[in-house]
Each structure stands twice: as C-alpha cells, then as structure tokens.
C-alpha cells in the first residue's frame, strides 16, 4: 500500500516536450496536467501539491495587478490557465506566477520556477 497519493492509470508519459508545463518542485520536476501536479515515480505518478510557504503564500492581495489577462477574466476550470494544487486550494498559472480567485480579485500566490 502506498504511503502517498498516486495517479496509477495514466496513459501519457510526462517529460520534455510532452506538452505540459514542467515545474521545478522540491528538487525534481513535476508536470501540470488537468489540475494535477504529477511526478514520475516507479510505475506510476505521484500526486504533488505546492506547500504554502514564504515563496508561495496563501495571502489575500487585492492590490495585485496583472497584465497576464483582462481584468474581467474569471479563473476556473477551462479558463485557459493551468490549474495548480496549492495547499488546500487551487491556483491558476498566469505567466510564471500563481493567481487565486478570491473576493472579486486575483490574489498573487508567488512565482513558480518553470522548466524552460
């Protein structure tokens, strides 16, 4: 029995050029895929989440202004931005930083170190 959450049946193989965003995370590379943060491990993918931290806080930042999308844009499933599991919530990757929809604005939840 696994001591971590896994995604066992996954027909896609993640890696450079697979079409999914790669994120440097905890000393390895994870891939954003359909709202999941996948890390290849043995014969399955581990489900990872970004921890709430100084680099990726979960603070309310109503003053955040982003030119990555129109002010009236609403983040959510199918909005065009990859979903990122972060703490106990979901953020959306805009450029290289995390947006969290909250109270009619987007909170800034830090930057990600993307694989380039």
C-alpha positions as CSV (number, residue, x, y, z in Angstrom):
1,X,0.0,0.0,0.0
2,X,1.4,3.4,-1.0
3,X,2.1,6.0,1.7
4,X,1.3,8.8,-0.7
5,X,-1.4,9.8,-3.2
6,X,-0.8,8.3,-6.7
7,X,-2.2,8.5,-10.1
8,X,-1.8,4.9,-11.3
9,X,-3.6,4.7,-14.6
10,X,-2.1,7.4,-16.7
11,X,-1.6,6.7,-20.4
12,X,0.6,9.8,-21.0
13,X,4.3,9.8,-20.3
14,X,5.5,13.2,-19.0
15,X,8.8,14.7,-20.0
16,X,10.5,17.4,-22.0
17,X,8.3,18.2,-25.0
18,X,5.2,16.4,-23.7
19,X,3.1,19.5,-24.0
20,X,2.6,20.0,-20.3
21,X,4.2,22.7,-18.1
22,X,7.2,21.5,-16.1
23,X,7.7,22.9,-12.7
24,X,10.9,22.7,-10.6
25,X,9.5,21.5,-7.2
26,X,11.3,20.1,-4.1
27,X,14.5,19.1,-6.1
28,X,12.7,17.4,-9.0
29,X,10.4,18.3,-11.9
30,X,6.7,17.9,-11.8
31,X,4.2,18.4,-14.7
32,X,0.9,20.2,-14.6
33,X,-1.7,18.0,-16.1
34,X,-5.5,18.6,-15.9
35,X,-5.3,20.2,-12.4
36,X,-2.8,17.8,-11.1
37,X,0.9,18.2,-10.3
38,X,2.5,14.9,-11.5
39,X,5.8,13.4,-10.6
40,X,7.0,10.2,-12.2
41,X,7.8,7.5,-9.7
42,X,8.4,3.8,-10.4
43,X,5.4,2.6,-12.5
44,X,3.0,5.5,-11.5
45,X,2.8,9.2,-11.0
46,X,2.8,10.8,-7.5
47,X,0.2,13.5,-6.9
48,X,2.0,16.5,-5.5
49,X,0.8,19.9,-4.2
50,X,2.7,23.1,-3.7
51,X,3.1,23.8,0.0
52,X,2.0,27.2,1.4
53,X,5.3,28.9,2.1
54,X,7.1,32.2,2.1
55,X,7.8,31.7,-1.7
56,X,4.2,30.6,-2.3
57,X,2.0,32.2,0.3
58,X,-1.8,32.0,0.6
59,X,-2.3,35.6,1.4
60,X,-5.1,37.9,0.2
61,X,-3.5,40.5,-2.1
62,X,-6.3,42.7,-3.5
63,X,-3.8,45.2,-4.7
64,X,-2.2,42.7,-7.2
65,X,-2.5,44.0,-10.8
66,X,-1.5,41.5,-13.5
67,X,-1.2,42.2,-17.2
68,X,-1.4,38.4,-17.9
69,X,-5.2,38.6,-18.6
70,X,-8.0,41.1,-18.9
71,X,-9.3,42.5,-15.5
72,X,-12.7,40.9,-16.1
73,X,-11.2,37.4,-16.6
74,X,-12.5,34.7,-14.2
75,X,-10.3,31.8,-13.3
76,X,-11.8,28.4,-13.1
77,X,-12.0,25.1,-15.0
78,X,-11.5,25.7,-18.7
79,X,-10.3,29.3,-18.3
80,X,-7.2,28.7,-20.3
81,X,-4.7,28.8,-17.4
82,X,-3.3,25.6,-15.9
83,X,-4.7,24.7,-12.5
84,X,-2.1,24.2,-9.8
85,X,-2.8,22.4,-6.5
86,X,-1.5,24.7,-3.7
87,X,-2.1,24.0,0.0
88,X,-5.8,23.2,0.4
89,X,-6.9,25.2,-2.7
90,X,-6.3,25.6,-6.4
91,X,-4.4,28.4,-8.1
92,X,-4.0,29.2,-11.8
93,X,-0.7,29.7,-13.5
94,X,-0.5,33.1,-15.3
95,X,2.9,33.5,-17.0
96,X,5.1,32.3,-14.2
97,X,3.1,33.2,-11.2
98,X,0.0,31.9,-9.3
99,X,-3.4,33.6,-9.2
100,X,-6.0,32.6,-6.7
101,X,-9.5,33.9,-7.4
102,X,-10.9,35.4,-4.3
103,X,-13.5,38.0,-3.4
104,X,-13.7,39.5,-6.9
105,X,-9.9,39.8,-7.4
106,X,-6.9,37.6,-8.0
107,X,-4.6,37.0,-5.1
108,X,-0.9,36.7,-6.0
109,X,0.4,33.4,-4.5
110,X,4.0,33.6,-5.7
111,X,6.1,32.5,-8.6
112,X,7.0,29.1,-9.9
113,X,10.3,28.0,-11.3
114,X,9.2,26.7,-14.7
115,X,11.2,24.3,-16.9
116,X,12.4,26.3,-19.9
